[in-house]
Amino acid sequence: MNPKNICAFSFLLLSSICFGKDSITSESFIKDPATITSNGSSFQLGFFTPLNSTARYVGIWYNQIPLQTIVWVANANNPLHDSSGIFTISKDGNLVVSNGNHTVLWSSNVTSPTANTTARILDSGNLVLEDPASGLVIWESFKHPSNSFLPPMKLISSKSTTQKVEFRSWKTASDPSTGNFSLALDVRSIPEAVIWNGNNPYWRSGPWNGLTFMGVPEMISVYRIGFNLENENQTFYFSISYNNDNQLLNTMLLSPQGDLLQEYWDPSEESWAAAWSALRTPCDYYGACGPFGICNANASPICSCLRGFKPRNAAEWSQGNWSNGCVRNTPLQCEKSTNATSGEEDGFFKVELVKVPFLAEWSNSSSSANECKQECFENCLCRAYAYENGIGCMLWRSDLVDVQKFEGIGADLYVRLADPELDTIKSKTGIILAAVLPATLIIFFIAICFWWRWKANKKDEYSKKGKRLRLRRDDMIEDKIKLEELPVYEFEKLATATDSFDQRKKLGQGGFGPVYKGILLDGQEIAIKRLSRASNQGYEEFINEVIVISKLQHRNLVQLLGCCIEREEKMLIYEYMPNLSLDAFIFDSNKQKLLDWRKRFNIVDGIARGLLYLHRDSRLRIIHRDLKASNILLDKDMNPKISDFGMARIFGSNEVQANTIRVVGTYGYMSPEYAMQGQFSEKSDVFSFGVLLLEIISGRRNTGFNRHEYALSLLEFAWKLWTEDNLIALIDPTIYKPCYQSDILRCIQVGLLCVEESINDRPTVLTIISMLNSEIVDLPTPKQPSFIGRPAPSNADISQQCLNKHSTNSLTLTSIIGR
């Protein structure tokens, strides 16, 4: 061979194997059997052959475990049959797989790619195609997945566009071509995950209630996993995070048989272990008992008809063929013609603890269970209804399909029945009532005497029903939202739980009043916020907090257990947080070291997700208005929970911004437009979050600066270090490690973006979460923030600060007049 040709051949061979270890360009490509590895060596990209096959594919697999596990395949439907394959970037800027004849077998198929694009395999397992000029990702494998759902991935479905990210099963374990099954979000009404067999449902998760999918009870108890569903302009994003150090070694796999498996890597066995599967019982298969049937895996047979219904085909049913389901015993009164003899009105029968049927319709016109019932009753097409916290009113106007009985947890479904079917139920209880009614009447007359005596002496503005409390119907805040029922605690029991509010039980002091730890007689630990009579936060704020938080449910929001209103006493009872509040750790030199960077980032991420729920994902849109370190509580595992909703405001669905002449909040955390003009919006909370993020990273209060530090606030100090390219000086030394430096600096930049002076320049919370988790690779350059950390103190203020210099509480404002 000519020496020049030998040199040229050698150069070509080296260029196909020896190049940037995680990147591909048009000149640096992969030729079978070469591979490249992500920067942190988590994943490998190259050519592979499945077991029991001779075909060659381009794929991504785990690099640090001995068992080759494929998580993504490029040319799944068009394999190579020899080792001539090349994975490169074509002249038009697309990623392509081609064979020795230069025939393109697969392409990323970007319609208008730019020239000189590059591709990288990331440590998340994502293969990205980037525009080097702008740094933008123009294509990524996470948006075109195979059968594996890695933790950073998202299921995406949009109501307003065609955007959709779904997972496809392999045809067989040896054939990665597209199989029969797919997993996607169904967002036609209330979002839920559905496995499809072709065009037919095969399994469904049940509706999303703000925390979990209602048809997967195990999601409640899997405490090491975080589930999140985000809604951005009618586009829904579902993601999973795992609270362990090796979260990438957890995956969800859609099997060739249509089962969804949650697996984790077991290093002791050097194999994948199953933690959960979707299809565990015959009842998990969609529509196992047909229309108006109910499936109970613990019963024999597993299928039965709902009350008031009978098998459509008795012979088939008796042989275990339940697919045709059930039909009504008695037609509904509302369906009879107007000429028919009038009868008793239809009613509803309660079916407890079930997975609700498919295709629920969400109603935004019913804000309570009674209103939901009435809405269903007034429409003869409504077959059933359910009311669930986190969702609200659900209605069904078609056949009830895929109802499943659960044990211990589930929704209550109210099925519409004709009155004769309800009379059957009533007749069974009539005999019992006849036996106990005389004795009950005697007890009733005795009780009524005591009741009248009690009412004469009672002057409080509340009423009790058993252990429930319903406040006055006119107890409303500015948006006229009515109060829901809330558990009530008796004052005597709370006094006993706190040893008569002993100072040794006191956890802290806020603008609302003192907070005490209590232990109920059953051993339950609680936190009690007691309204101080001298508090600036009066009855309106108390009612506001009850209204807001009683309607919310999220893993990063504190849970309200109940309240107490007796005479002059007003108290709120919360779940007890053993680690108290965040400020007790990050601002204490002795405790700072207990929160390393991983824990602090988990806290930041949790706060952001709680804030996203308030702004976008809850049934109500909430602006917190007082987000600060002392209002972030920490549970036993250091997971954050946003608290103190006394100053929160509920926004209407179309409301973007509001004004007030009564500015409430805390100096140092308030956005400039709110502090100066009384304007508040979601971006006001974003500003507060930015301040809090910088405090968590630095371990310093925003308002804890002195003039000799050349800055009056943490924001000014952070900006000064940014302009000097010296952000490392901002980082709390107890969390700094070189391996975390880039992540911490990214978070500082996100914090500076959040505190920009212009509302329009600040990111949304959804964007913040993407930035924090590196889903947005290149961040914008921050603009100078507004330094409004605190007012210029008067001499009297300085004297008062000297008196209170040992206090750890921030000043909460309630009387500034906005211009």
Secondary structure, DSSP 8 states (H G I E B T S, - for coil): --HHHHHHHHHHHHHHHSS-TTEE-SSS-EETT-EEE-TTSSEEEEEE--TT---BEEEEEESSSSS--EEEESSTTS-BSSS--EEEE-TTS-EEEE-TT--EEEE---SS--TT-EEEE-TTS-EEEE-TTT--EEEEGGGS--SEE-TT--EEEESSSS-EE-EEEEEETTEEEEEEEEEEEE-SSS-EEEEEETTEEEEE---B-SSSBTT-THHHH-TTEEEEEEEETTEEEEEEEESSTTGGGEEEEE-TTS-EEEEEEETTTTEEEEEEES-SSGGGSTTTT-TTEEE-TTSSSSEEE-TTEEESSHHHHHTT--TT-EEESS--GGGS-TTS------EEEEEEEEE--SS-EEESS--SHHHHHHHHHT-TT--EEEEETTTEEEEE-S----EEE-SS--EEEEEEE-HHHHHHHHHHHHHHHHHHHHHHHHHHHHHHHHHHHHHHH---S-EEETTEEE--TT---TT------EEB--HHHHHHHTTTT-GGGEEEE-SS-EEEEEE-TTS-EEEEEE--TT-SS-HHHHHHHHHHHHT---TTB--EEEEEEETTEEEEEEE--TT-BTHHHHT-TTTGGGS-HHHHHHHHHHHHHHHHIIIIISSSEEE-S---GGGEEE-TT--EEE---TT-EEE-TT--EEE-SSEEEETTTS-HHHHHH-EEEHHHHHHHHHHHHHHHHH---TT---GGGT-SSHHHHHHHHHHTT-GGGGS-TTT--GGGHHHHHHHHHHHHHHTBSSGGGS--HHHHHHHHTTSS-S------B---SS----HHHHHHHHHTTT-----EEEEE---
